[in-house]
């Protein structure tokens, strides 16, 4: 067990220094702040040594609009091995570490899978001693804090830093000036340490905060023009105020692009200065020392910005600068949804940075010539050029300006090559590769499910699995030991009891932990089909009302999801789920047989409770639309059984565990196109038993949307379509009957506890393929070409 020197004295000192309190009158928040500062002091020397050592090696830099880190304190204590020391020292002070860690608010730096993947990757990079730094934005309010009021999602500011955050260090002396045509802004870096498990290396997540170049116009204020005096500060604050500002208006789109350029420009300026300080002005070698991973299209504007810096500021000739740029950037594609391939109106670029537009035009001409020389028709050139139809196509720019393009699951990468990016694959097949996503076993098992983690360590005789998840395969045969499987079931039940208590405290709903815990937690989008899940719950409710003595395995259906503020239909689905929950949960005739929980404000900390308690992992997106998913992996790691379509990483989970240890249903991706040619959801509506009754609740007064029109829009989207889309685009009704049949099979199988435990165990011990350590090792070796660089 590692120990922090003079821990008792340091905590007392920090309490006095930070809060002017002693151990007798300090609050739990005071203790949390003191522990945070004490921990930073403990790792400071290693952190600085890590930075210095990395600067002399080839490095990778992870540019991402979001990093969903989760709470820092407990994760850091576990990773560095000082958890027991801190726990015991606090106990001697009359404090409970578990209660203190609950004080921490999740940093509002991300939204969903994209940000959580970035966080898992940084964890793995630190654990494997890889010279990788993350770059993003220090959002003041994050995405938003979600509340449910009368069943509707309501958004409120997520003021996560208002009471201080001890793990982030401001680096005032390393600020950068970011120039827009209409104003200049300072980008001030705040560094968050990323500790690895069982290593002294401490990596960095650098987050930029926007501050005005001119702090305050005193003359305007003195002239009683109070609003004008602070207008510049407010405009600057908008840049880092929230993650993904609503872009349904033109001004919102301008703010999105301004935000993206802000952190990318600051990051590149910082890297260029670092290179110049260490390697001089040999700019042709910049890409020999730096690889930049573009996490989706949000940071792709960096391709234009690096060209600007190299040609304008460093006076590199165009051809050399372009070679350096192409050799620097690598692009991760995360979706096949056209709506996610950002295409910005040219006027936005003209307004914010016209010179970048000039650079884009020149790059565009280069591409057009290159594509035409490769045999592309005029139409194909037009469709794939980085600029066309008055829009800047960020995904297409990424494909041209990067040396690597990767998908995030085998099936997703195949679709990119054959469909979505097929023209680019024709041009540069050597750029394409697959890097199936992964999750860190440190947070998602070692920390969040300590009982199961301890059991696995006991069975293996060491905790080697924490950094080599494939070690769990050695426990495969334990599934045949009845006593061991009973222990597994006991651990799961204890986690379900704990979750039931949490649900009662947060949502006021009483659930029975002896029920199946059936969980769907992910951002709300139509293709993820939370609506399909809700319709089945409603169908089950009507079935139980009609047949009270039905042979039915009790089920608790748990949802966690946020809808984008401007996504009307997603918010309608949240309202529908909550209406179904109100109907089901308040019917005494149903009792504990069926319960519905919408856990509000879903975040990393809540996810940690949910994954460890789940029996069923709902991964039911429309086949061919989910790039990968990582929630499916976290559920698997904790012994939940996948119920899903053959989509994303579900395909690879099936390959690992076998068809007998997961439940696959629905139309296959390769059949979807042919199916859509004849698909008419009206047939399902009239011919699938029970379905009409469920859908009619949207329009017959069973449920109320308070006159918002949400439910009639949902109804019409499923059955009639609109002027701009066909009916039931996401095949909800088409897959309904197979989904229902698969649920009935699960209910039957769940009753055989011995066999169910074996399924759970098989999922756990075969999860090694889905460790982010494996994913990052592939990025490091095959894309970034970096090596582990331990400081000790």
C-alpha positions in Angstrom: 0.0 0.0 0.0 1.4 3.4 -1.0 1.3 6.3 1.4 1.2 10.0 1.1 3.9 11.5 3.4 2.5 13.4 6.4 -1.0 13.0 5.1 -2.7 13.9 8.4 -0.7 17.1 8.7 -1.2 18.0 5.0 -5.0 17.6 5.2 -5.1 19.8 8.3 -2.9 22.4 6.6 -5.1 22.5 3.5 -8.3 22.8 5.6 -6.9 25.9 7.3 -5.4 27.3 4.1 -8.5 26.8 1.9 -11.4 27.0 4.3 -9.9 28.5 7.5 -11.4 25.6 9.4 -10.1 22.6 11.4 -11.1 19.0 11.4 -13.8 19.6 14.0 -15.9 22.2 12.1 -14.9 21.5 8.4 -17.7 20.3 6.1 -17.4 17.3 3.8 -16.9 19.7 0.9 -14.0 21.3 2.8 -12.4 17.8 3.3 -12.9 17.1 -0.4 -11.2 20.3 -1.4 -8.4 19.7 1.1 -7.9 16.1 -0.2 -7.8 17.3 -3.8 -5.1 19.9 -3.1 -3.2 17.4 -1.0 -3.3 14.9 -3.8 -2.1 17.5 -6.4 0.9 18.2 -4.1 1.6 14.5 -3.9 1.8 13.9 -7.6 3.2 17.3 -8.6 6.8 16.2 -9.0 5.9 13.2 -11.1 3.5 15.3 -13.2 6.2 17.8 -14.1 8.7 15.1 -14.7 6.3 13.3 -17.1 5.8 16.5 -19.1 9.5 17.1 -19.4 10.2 13.6 -20.5 7.4 13.5 -23.1 8.6 16.7 -24.8 11.8 15.0 -26.0 9.9 12.1 -27.6 7.4 11.7 -30.4 4.0 12.6 -28.9 0.3 12.2 -29.7 -2.3 14.8 -29.0 -6.0 14.0 -28.7 -8.2 16.9 -29.8 -11.8 16.5 -28.7 -14.8 18.8 -28.1 -15.7 16.7 -25.0 -14.1 14.7 -22.3 -16.6 13.0 -19.9 -14.1 12.3 -17.1 -16.4 11.6 -14.1 -15.3 12.2 -10.6 -11.6 12.6 -10.0 -10.8 12.0 -6.3 -11.7 8.3 -5.9 -10.3 7.4 -9.4 -7.0 9.1 -8.5 -6.7 7.5 -5.1 -7.3 4.0 -6.6 -5.0 4.5 -9.5 -2.1 5.7 -7.4 -2.6 3.0 -4.7 -3.2 5.5 -1.8 -6.9 4.7 -1.3 -6.4 2.7 1.9 -4.0 5.3 3.4 -6.4 8.1 2.8 -9.4 6.1 4.0 -7.7 5.1 7.2 -6.3 8.6 7.9 -9.8 10.2 7.4 -11.3 7.5 9.6 -8.9 8.6 12.4 -10.3 12.1 11.9 -13.9 10.8 12.3 -14.6 11.2 8.5 -15.9 8.7 6.0 -14.1 8.7 2.6 -17.0 7.2 0.8 -19.3 10.0 1.9 -16.6 12.7 1.0 -16.2 11.3 -2.5 -20.0 11.7 -3.0 -19.6 15.5 -2.5 -17.8 15.8 -5.9 -19.8 17.0 -8.8 -19.1 15.4 -12.1 -17.1 17.9 -14.3 -19.4 19.2 -17.1 -16.9 18.5 -19.9 -18.9 16.1 -22.0 -22.2 14.6 -23.1 -22.1 10.9 -24.1 -20.1 8.2 -25.7 -17.7 10.5 -27.6 -16.6 12.2 -24.4 -16.5 9.1 -22.3 -14.4 7.3 -24.9 -11.9 10.2 -24.8 -11.7 9.9 -21.1 -11.1 6.1 -21.2 -8.4 6.6 -23.8 -6.6 9.2 -21.7 -6.8 6.7 -18.7 -5.2 4.0 -20.8 -2.5 6.2 -22.3 -1.5 7.2 -18.7 -1.6 3.6 -17.5 0.6 2.5 -20.4 3.0 5.4 -20.0 2.3 6.8 -23.5 3.2 10.4 -24.3 -0.4 11.5 -25.1 -2.1 14.8 -24.1 -5.8 15.7 -24.4 -7.0 19.1 -25.5 -10.5 20.5 -25.1 -12.5 23.3 -23.6 -13.1 24.2 -19.9 -16.9 24.5 -20.2 -18.4 26.6 -17.4 -21.8 24.9 -17.5 -21.2 21.7 -19.5 -24.1 20.4 -21.5 -26.8 21.1 -19.0 -28.2 19.7 -15.7 -31.4 17.8 -16.6 -34.5 17.9 -14.5 -37.8 16.2 -15.2 -40.8 18.4 -14.6 -44.3 17.0 -15.4 -42.5 14.4 -17.5 -40.7 17.0 -19.7 -37.0 17.5 -19.8 -35.9 20.9 -18.5 -32.4 22.2 -18.9 -30.5 24.1 -16.3 -26.9 25.3 -16.0 -24.6 22.7 -14.7 -22.4 25.0 -12.5 -19.9 22.3 -11.7 -17.0 24.6 -10.8 -18.8 27.3 -8.8 -17.6 25.9 -5.4 -14.1 25.2 -6.7 -12.4 22.2 -8.3 -9.0 21.4 -6.8 -7.7 19.1 -9.5 -7.4 21.8 -12.2 -4.4 24.0 -12.3 -4.4 27.4 -14.2 -1.4 28.1 -16.4 -1.6 31.8 -16.9 1.8 32.2 -18.4 1.0 29.8 -21.2 -2.1 31.6 -22.5 -2.5 32.0 -26.3 -4.2 34.8 -28.3 -6.9 33.5 -30.7 -7.8 35.8 -33.5 -11.2 36.2 -35.1 -12.0 38.8 -37.7 -14.4 40.5 -35.2 -12.4 40.2 -32.0 -9.3 38.7 -30.3 -9.6 36.3 -27.3 -7.1 34.9 -24.8 -7.2 31.2 -24.4 -5.9 30.4 -20.9 -5.0 26.7 -20.2 -6.2 24.8 -17.2 -4.4 21.4 -16.8 -6.1 18.4 -15.3 -3.8 15.5 -14.2 -4.6 12.1 -15.6 -3.1 9.4 -13.4 -2.4 5.9 -14.6 -2.9 2.7 -12.7 0.3 1.5 -10.9 2.6 3.9 -12.6 4.3 7.2 -11.7 3.5 8.8 -15.0 0.9 11.5 -14.8 -0.5 12.6 -18.2 -2.4 15.9 -18.9 -5.8 17.0 -20.1 -5.4 20.6 -21.2 -8.7 22.6 -21.2 -8.9 26.1 -22.5 -10.9 28.9 -21.0 -11.8 32.0 -23.0 -11.0 35.4 -21.5 -11.3 38.9 -23.1 -8.2 40.5 -24.6 -9.7 43.8 -23.2 -10.9 43.0 -19.7 -13.2 46.0 -19.2 -14.0 49.3 -21.1 -13.7 51.8 -18.2 -14.6 54.8 -20.4 -17.9 53.3 -21.5 -18.7 52.3 -17.9 -17.8 55.8 -16.7 -20.2 57.2 -19.3 -23.1 55.1 -17.7 -23.1 52.8 -20.7 -22.9 49.8 -18.3 -24.2 47.1 -20.7 -21.8 48.2 -23.4 -18.9 48.1 -21.0 -19.2 44.4 -20.5 -20.6 43.3 -23.8 -17.2 42.1 -25.0 -16.7 40.0 -21.9 -20.1 38.4 -22.4 -19.3 37.6 -26.0 -16.1 35.9 -25.0 -17.8 34.0 -22.2 -20.2 32.5 -24.7 -17.3 30.6 -26.2 -16.7 28.4 -23.2 -20.1 28.7 -21.5 -21.7 25.5 -22.7 -20.9 22.3 -24.6 -22.7 22.1 -28.0 -24.7 25.4 -28.0 -28.0 25.0 -29.8 -27.2 25.4 -33.5 -30.8 25.5 -34.8 -30.2 29.2 -35.5 -27.6 30.9 -37.6 -26.1 32.6 -34.5 -25.9 29.2 -32.8 -24.0 27.8 -35.8 -21.5 30.8 -35.7 -20.9 30.1 -32.0 -20.3 26.4 -32.6 -17.6 27.2 -35.2 -16.2 29.9 -33.1 -15.9 27.4 -30.2 -14.3 24.8 -32.3 -11.7 27.1 -33.7 -11.0 28.5 -30.2 -9.6 25.4 -28.7 -8.0 24.1 -31.8 -6.1 27.3 -32.5 -4.9 27.6 -28.9 -3.8 24.0 -28.9 -1.9 24.2 -32.1 -0.2 27.5 -31.1 0.9 25.8 -27.9 2.3 22.8 -29.7 4.2 24.9 -32.3 5.8 26.9 -29.5 6.8 23.6 -27.8 8.3 22.3 -31.0 10.2 25.5 -31.6 11.6 25.6 -28.1 13.0 22.0 -28.3 13.7 21.4 -32.1 14.2 24.9 -33.4 12.6 26.1 -36.7 13.0 22.9 -38.8 9.2 23.0 -39.5 9.4 20.2 -42.1 10.0 17.8 -39.2 7.0 18.9 -37.1 5.1 15.8 -38.0 8.1 13.6 -37.0 7.4 14.6 -33.4 3.7 15.3 -33.3 0.6 13.3 -34.2 -2.8 14.8 -33.7 -5.9 12.7 -33.4 -9.1 14.4 -34.5 -11.9 12.9 -32.4 -14.8 13.3 -34.8 -15.3 16.4 -37.0 -15.4 19.1 -34.3 -11.6 19.8 -34.3 -11.1 19.3 -38.1 -10.7 23.1 -38.6 -7.2 22.4 -37.2 -6.1 21.3 -40.6 -6.7 24.8 -41.9 -5.2 26.5 -38.8 -2.0 24.5 -39.0 -1.6 25.4 -42.6 -2.1 29.1 -41.6 0.5 28.9 -38.9 3.1 27.1 -41.1 2.7 29.3 -44.2 1.9 32.7 -42.7 3.8 32.7 -39.4 6.6 30.2 -40.0 7.0 31.1 -43.8 7.0 27.4 -44.9 6.3 27.0 -48.6 2.8 25.7 -49.4 3.8 22.2 -50.7 6.0 21.4 -47.7 3.4 22.8 -45.3 0.7 20.6 -46.8 2.9 17.5 -46.6 3.6 18.3 -42.9 -0.1 18.9 -42.2 -1.3 15.6 -43.9 1.4 13.7 -41.9 0.3 15.3 -38.6 -3.5 14.7 -38.5 -5.4 11.4 -38.1 -9.2 11.3 -38.2 -11.5 9.1 -36.2 -15.0 8.8 -37.7 -17.7 8.0 -35.2 -20.9 7.8 -37.2 -22.6 7.1 -40.4 -25.4 9.6 -39.7 -25.3 12.3 -42.4 -26.5 14.9 -39.8 -23.3 14.4 -37.8 -21.0 15.3 -40.7 -20.7 19.0 -40.0 -21.2 21.1 -43.1 -20.9 24.8 -42.3 -22.2 27.7 -44.4 -19.4 29.5 -46.1 -20.6 32.8 -44.7 -19.7 31.7 -41.2 -16.1 31.3 -42.2 -16.1 34.5 -44.2 -17.4 36.3 -41.0 -15.0 34.7 -38.5 -11.8 34.0 -40.4 -11.7 34.9 -44.1 -8.1 34.0 -44.4 -8.8 30.4 -43.4 -11.4 30.4 -46.2 -8.7 31.3 -48.7 -6.6 28.4 -47.5 -9.7 26.1 -47.8 -10.3 27.2 -51.4 -6.7 26.4 -52.3 -6.9 22.9 -50.6 -10.2 22.4 -52.4 -8.6 23.0 -55.8 -5.8 20.6 -54.9 -8.3 17.9 -54.0 -10.4 18.4 -57.2 -7.3 18.0 -59.4 -6.1 15.0 -57.4 -9.6 13.3 -57.6 -10.0 14.0 -61.3 -6.5 12.6 -62.0 -7.6 9.4 -60.1 -10.5 9.0 -62.6 -13.4 10.5 -60.6 -16.2 11.9 -62.7 -17.1 15.6 -62.4 -20.1 14.6 -60.3 -18.0 12.5 -58.0 -15.4 15.3 -57.6 -18.2 17.7 -56.7 -19.7 15.4 -54.2 -16.5 14.7 -52.3 -14.7 18.0 -52.4 -14.0 19.7 -49.0 -16.0 22.7 -50.3 -19.2 22.6 -52.3 -22.7 23.9 -52.5 -21.7 26.9 -50.4 -20.7 24.7 -47.5 -17.4 23.7 -45.8 -17.6 19.9 -45.4 -15.6 19.0 -42.3 -15.6 15.2 -42.7 -14.4 15.5 -46.3 -11.7 17.9 -45.3 -10.7 15.5 -42.6 -10.4 12.6 -45.1 -8.2 14.7 -47.4 -6.1 16.4 -44.7 -5.3 13.3 -42.6 -2.9 10.4 -43.1 -5.2 8.0 -41.2 -9.0 7.4 -41.2 -10.3 4.9 -38.7 -13.7 3.5 -37.8 -14.5 2.4 -34.2 -15.9 -1.1 -34.8 -15.4 -3.7 -37.4 -18.9 -3.4 -38.8 -18.8 0.4 -38.8 -15.4 0.5 -40.6 -16.8 -1.9 -43.2 -19.8 0.4 -43.8 -17.4 3.4 -44.1 -15.4 1.6 -46.8 -18.3 0.3 -48.7 -20.8 3.1 -48.4 -20.3 6.3 -46.4 -16.7 7.1 -47.3 -16.4 4.7 -50.3 -15.0 7.4 -52.6 -12.2 8.3 -50.3 -11.5 4.6 -49.8 -11.1 4.3 -53.6 -8.6 7.1 -53.5 -6.6 6.1 -50.4 -7.3 2.6 -49.2 -4.1 2.7 -47.2 -5.5 5.4 -44.9 -8.3 3.3 -43.6 -8.2 1.0 -40.6 -10.4 -0.2 -37.8 -9.9 0.5 -34.1 -12.7 -1.1 -32.2 -13.5 1.1 -29.1 -12.8 0.0 -25.6 -13.4 1.0 -22.0 -11.1 1.3 -19.0 -11.5 -1.5 -16.5 -10.1 0.7 -13.8 -13.1 3.0 -13.6 -15.8 0.6 -14.9 -14.9 -2.4 -12.8 -12.0 -1.9 -10.4 -13.5 1.3 -8.9 -17.2 1.2 -9.6 -17.8 -2.5 -8.7 -15.4 -3.3 -5.9 -17.1 -6.4 -4.8 -16.9 -8.1 -8.2 -13.3 -6.7 -8.7 -12.2 -8.2 -5.4 -13.8 -11.5 -6.3 -11.9 -11.6 -9.7 -8.6 -10.7 -8.0 -9.2 -13.5 -5.4 -9.9 -16.0 -8.1 -6.8 -15.0 -10.2 -4.5 -14.6 -7.2 -3.5 -11.1 -8.3 -5.0 -7.9 -9.8 -3.1 -8.4 -13.1 -6.4 -8.2 -14.9 -6.7 -4.5 -14.1 -4.0 -3.7 -16.7 -4.4 -6.8 -18.8 -8.1 -7.6 -19.0 -7.4 -10.7 -21.2 -6.2 -12.4 -17.9 -9.8 -13.0 -17.0 -10.0 -15.7 -19.7 -8.0 -17.9 -17.2 -11.2 -18.0 -15.1 -13.4 -19.4 -17.9 -13.9 -22.8 -16.1 -15.1 -21.2 -12.9 -18.6 -21.1 -14.5 -18.9 -24.8 -13.7 -18.4 -24.3 -10.0 -21.9 -23.8 -8.4 -20.6 -22.2 -5.2 -18.6 -19.6 -7.2 -21.6 -18.8 -9.4 -23.7 -18.3 -6.3 -21.2 -15.8 -5.0 -21.5 -14.0 -8.4 -25.2 -13.8 -8.0 -24.9 -12.5 -4.4 -22.6 -9.7 -5.6 -25.0 -8.8 -8.3 -28.0 -8.8 -5.9 -26.1 -6.6 -3.5 -25.5 -4.1 -6.3 -29.1 -4.2 -7.2 -30.2 -3.5 -3.6 -27.8 -0.5 -3.5 -29.3 0.8 -6.8 -32.8 0.3 -5.6 -32.0 2.4 -2.5 -30.5 5.1 -4.8 -33.6 5.1 -7.0 -35.8 5.5 -4.0 -33.7 8.5 -2.8 -33.5 10.3 -6.1 -36.7 9.4 -8.0 -39.0 8.4 -5.1 -39.8 5.0 -6.8 -39.7 1.8 -4.9 -38.3 -1.1 -7.0 -37.8 -4.8 -6.1 -34.2 -6.0 -6.5 -35.4 -9.5 -7.1 -36.8 -8.3 -10.5 -34.9 -8.3 -13.7 -33.0 -5.0 -13.9 -33.4 -4.1 -17.6 -31.4 -0.9 -18.4 -31.0 1.4 -21.3 -28.7 4.3 -20.7 -27.3 6.5 -23.5 -28.0 9.8 -25.1 -31.5 10.2 -26.5 -31.7 9.8 -30.3 -34.3 8.2 -32.5 -31.9 5.7 -33.9 -31.0 4.4 -30.4 -34.7 3.5 -30.2 -35.6 4.2 -26.6 -39.1 4.5 -28.1 -39.1 0.8 -29.0 -38.3 -0.1 -25.4 -41.0 2.2 -24.1 -43.6 0.7 -26.5 -42.8 -2.8 -25.3 -43.2 -1.8 -21.7 -46.6 -0.3 -22.5 -47.6 -3.5 -24.3 -46.5 -5.6 -21.3 -48.6 -3.3 -19.1 -51.7 -3.8 -21.2 -51.1 -7.6 -21.3 -50.8 -7.8 -17.5 -54.0 -5.7 -17.1 -55.9 -8.1 -19.4 -54.3 -11.2 -17.9 -53.4 -10.6 -14.2 -52.4 -14.2 -13.7 -50.0 -14.2 -16.7 -46.7 -16.1 -16.2 -44.5 -13.0 -16.2 -41.0 -12.5 -14.7 -41.0 -9.1 -12.7 -39.0 -6.4 -14.5 -37.6 -3.0 -13.6 -37.0 -0.9 -16.7 -34.5 1.8 -16.2 -33.7 4.7 -18.6 -31.0 7.4 -18.4 -30.7 9.8 -21.2 -30.4 13.5 -22.2 -31.9 15.0 -25.3 -30.2 17.8 -27.1 -32.1 21.0 -26.2 -33.2 21.6 -29.8 -34.1 18.0 -30.6 -37.9 18.2 -30.4 -38.7 14.5 -31.1 -36.1 13.2 -28.7 -37.6 15.3 -25.9 -41.0 13.9 -27.0 -39.7 10.4 -26.3 -38.6 11.4 -22.9 -42.0 12.7 -22.2 -43.6 9.5 -23.5 -41.4 7.3 -21.3 -42.3 9.4 -18.3 -46.0 9.1 -19.1 -45.7 5.4 -19.4 -43.9 5.3 -16.1 -46.7 7.3 -14.4 -49.3 5.0 -15.7 -47.5 1.8 -14.8 -46.0 2.8 -11.4 -49.3 4.1 -10.0 -51.4 1.1 -10.9 -51.8 -1.0 -7.7 -53.0 -3.9 -9.9 -49.5 -4.1 -11.4 -47.5 -3.7 -8.2 -43.9 -4.9 -8.4 -44.4 -7.0 -11.5 -43.4 -4.0 -13.7 -41.8 -0.7 -12.8 -40.4 2.1 -15.0 -37.7 4.5 -13.9 -36.3 7.5 -15.8 -33.2 8.4 -13.8 -32.8 12.1 -14.4 -29.5 13.9 -15.1 -27.7 10.8 -16.3 -23.9 11.2 -15.9 -20.8 9.2 -15.2 -21.3 8.8 -11.5 -24.8 7.5 -12.0 -23.6 5.2 -14.7 -21.2 3.6 -12.3 -24.1 2.5 -10.1 -26.2 1.3 -13.1 -23.6 -0.9 -14.9 -22.8 -2.9 -11.8 -26.5 -3.6 -11.1 -27.8 -4.4 -14.6 -29.1 -7.8 -15.6 -30.0 -6.8 -19.2 -28.0 -4.4 -21.4 -30.4 -2.8 -23.9 -28.4 -2.1 -27.1 -31.2 -1.9 -29.6 -30.2 0.8 -32.2 -31.4 0.4 -35.7 -29.0 -2.0 -37.4 -26.3 -0.3 -39.3 -26.6 3.1 -37.5 -24.6 2.6 -34.3 -20.9 3.1 -35.0 -19.7 1.1 -32.0 -21.1 2.0 -28.6 -19.2 1.6 -25.4 -22.0 1.2 -22.9 -22.5 -2.3 -24.2 -18.9 -3.1 -23.2 -19.3 -1.6 -19.7 -22.4 -3.7 -19.1 -20.6 -6.8 -20.4 -17.6 -6.2 -18.1 -20.0 -6.1 -15.1 -21.9 -9.3 -16.1 -25.0 -7.9 -17.8 -26.3 -9.8 -20.8 -26.6 -8.0 -24.1 -30.0 -7.7 -25.7 -29.3 -6.0 -29.0 -29.4 -5.7 -32.8 -26.5 -6.9 -34.8 -25.0 -3.5 -34.9 -21.8 -1.7 -33.9 -19.7 -3.5 -31.3 -22.6 -5.8 -30.6 -21.3 -7.8 -33.5 -17.9 -8.3 -31.8 -19.5 -9.0 -28.4 -21.5 -11.8 -30.1 -18.2 -13.2 -31.6 -16.6 -13.3 -28.2 -19.4 -14.8 -26.1 -21.4 -16.8 -28.6 -25.1 -16.7 -29.4 -26.0 -18.6 -26.3 -24.7 -15.8 -24.1 -26.4 -12.8 -25.6 -29.7 -12.1 -27.3 -29.7 -10.8 -30.8 -32.9 -9.7 -32.6 -34.2 -7.6 -35.5 -33.4 -6.8 -39.1 -29.8 -7.2 -40.1 -27.9 -4.2 -41.5 -27.2 -5.9 -44.8 -30.9 -6.5 -45.2 -32.1 -3.1 -44.1 -31.9 -1.4 -47.5 -33.9 -4.1 -49.3 -36.4 -4.1 -46.4 -37.0 -0.4 -46.6 -38.0 -0.6 -50.3 -41.2 -2.5 -49.4 -41.6 -1.6 -45.7 -44.9 0.0 -44.8 -45.3 0.4 -41.0 -49.1 0.6 -41.5 -49.0 -3.2 -41.9 -47.4 -3.7 -38.5 -49.8 -1.2 -37.0 -52.8 -3.3 -38.0 -51.4 -6.8 -37.9 -49.0 -7.1 -35.0 -51.1 -7.9 -31.9 -51.1 -5.2 -29.3 -49.1 -2.6 -31.3 -52.1 -0.5 -32.5 -53.3 -0.1 -28.9 -49.9 1.1 -27.8 -49.5 3.6 -30.6 -53.0 4.9 -30.2 -52.2 6.1 -26.7 -50.2 8.9 -28.4 -53.4 10.4 -29.8 -56.4 9.0 -27.9 -56.0 11.0 -24.7 -54.4 8.2 -22.6 -51.4 10.4 -22.2 -51.0 14.1 -22.2 -48.2 16.1 -23.8 -49.8 19.4 -22.4 -50.7 20.6 -25.9 -47.1 20.6 -27.1 -47.9 18.5 -30.2 -45.1 16.1 -29.3 -47.2 13.0 -29.3 -49.0 13.6 -32.5 -45.6 14.2 -34.1 -44.3 11.0 -32.7 -47.4 9.1 -34.0 -47.2 10.6 -37.5 -43.4 10.0 -37.7 -44.0 6.3 -37.1 -47.0 5.8 -39.3 -47.3 8.5 -41.9 -44.0 10.2 -42.3 -43.5 13.8 -43.2 -42.6 15.9 -46.3 -38.9 15.3 -45.6 -38.8 11.7 -44.3 -40.6 8.5 -44.8 -42.6 6.8 -42.1 -40.7 5.0 -39.3 -37.2 5.8 -40.6 -35.6 3.8 -37.7 -37.7 0.7 -38.2 -39.2 0.8 -34.7 -42.4 -1.0 -35.6 -40.7 -3.4 -38.0 -38.5 -4.8 -35.2 -41.2 -4.7 -32.5 -42.5 -8.2 -32.7 -39.1 -9.8 -32.7 -38.0 -7.6 -29.8 -41.0 -8.7 -27.8 -40.4 -12.4 -28.5 -36.8 -12.0 -27.5 -37.9 -10.4 -24.2 -40.1 -13.4 -23.5 -37.2 -15.7 -24.0 -35.0 -13.7 -21.6 -37.7 -13.8 -18.9 -37.8 -17.6 -19.2 -34.0 -18.0 -19.1 -33.6 -15.6 -16.2 -35.5 -18.0 -13.9 -32.8 -20.6 -14.3 -30.4 -18.9 -11.9 -27.6 -21.3 -12.4 -27.6 -21.1 -16.1 -28.0 -17.3 -16.0 -25.0 -17.0 -13.7 -22.9 -18.9 -16.2 -24.0 -16.5 -19.0 -23.0 -13.5 -16.8 -19.6 -15.1 -16.0 -18.9 -15.8 -19.6 -19.5 -12.2 -20.5 -17.2 -11.0 -17.8 -14.3 -13.3 -18.5 -14.5 -12.8 -22.3 -14.5 -9.0 -22.1 -10.7 -8.5 -22.6 -11.1 -7.6 -26.2 -13.0 -4.5 -25.1 -10.4 -2.9 -22.9 -9.4 0.6 -24.0 -5.8 -0.6 -23.2 -6.1 -2.8 -26.3 -7.5 -0.1 -28.4 -4.9 2.5 -27.4 -2.1 0.0 -28.0 -3.3 -0.3 -31.6 -3.5 3.5 -32.0 0.0 3.9 -30.5 1.6 1.3 -32.7 -0.3 1.6 -36.0 -1.4 5.3 -36.2 0.6 7.5 -33.8 3.9 5.5 -33.9 4.7 6.4 -30.3 6.4 4.3 -27.6 5.8 3.9 -23.9 7.9 6.5 -22.0 8.0 5.7 -18.3 9.5 8.2 -15.9 10.5 5.4 -13.4 
